[in-house]
Amino acid sequence: MADRPELLLAIDTSAGTSVSVVREGSGILSQADGHDTMKHAEVIGRLIERALTEAGVRVDELTGVVAGMGPGPFTGLRVGIAAARVFALGRGVPLYPVVSHDAIALAEATAGAGGELLVVTDARRREVYWSLYELAGAAAAGDGVGEAADASGAGAGAGASAVRLDGPGLAKPDALPHPGARTTEAARVSAGQLGLVALALLASGGDFAADRAIYLRSPDVTVSTGVKRVTQ
């Protein structure tokens, strides 16, 4: 049992809805996506079922669940995190929280990109969330995290790495830090890449994200801090 490869279900709803199954030594086995940013709750169950079916994986074979922690909008992000937590609890396996921007950075590195990359998400109200990465494309990756990515079984592009140097942070668009970095927008997040990040962290003994959602902003409706007087 100790030699059993990690087999993870990965879920992200920071943009659309993405679900994937990844295996140590094999990489991404399946991915099911829903790009509607308003229907996370309606599609999450169906996408989980499809990802497991296409991967040919039973629920009792899973060794962990990966949750994309954002940054993302309040309502949509909660759907994915809640689904991941409940699934992990029901299966009795660990929950692995990962910053959603990490998946985008790894995808860029897997495609061969290198250098500094600033991943940004529109937070509305004239603000953006950002994360800074140092990328090593598949052909250029060396020791350290690159070796962990190889161990994840990423397949094509194995050896790519994306190390987060700063963030996530919130800024005005005209005051983004690290002006020398190339910028890319977090329009879509691949749960498959999210799962590969988790596999690399497990292989290298790296630190996962904090187990709390990174919301683009707090909800507009808040709990009252006092008792409201009622008059007749």
Secondary structure, 3 states (H helix, E strand, C coil): CCCCCCEEEEEECCCCEEEEEEECCCEEEEEEEECCCCCHHHHHHHHHHHHHHHHCCCHHHCCEEEEECCCECHHHHHHHHHHHHHHHHHHCCCEEEECHHHHHHHHHHHCCCCEEEEEEEECCCCCEEEEEEEEECCCCCCCCHHHHHHHCCCCCCCCCEEEEEEEEEEECHHHCCCCCCEEEECCCCCHHHHHHHHHHHHHHCCCCCCCCCCECCCCCCCCCCCCCCCCC
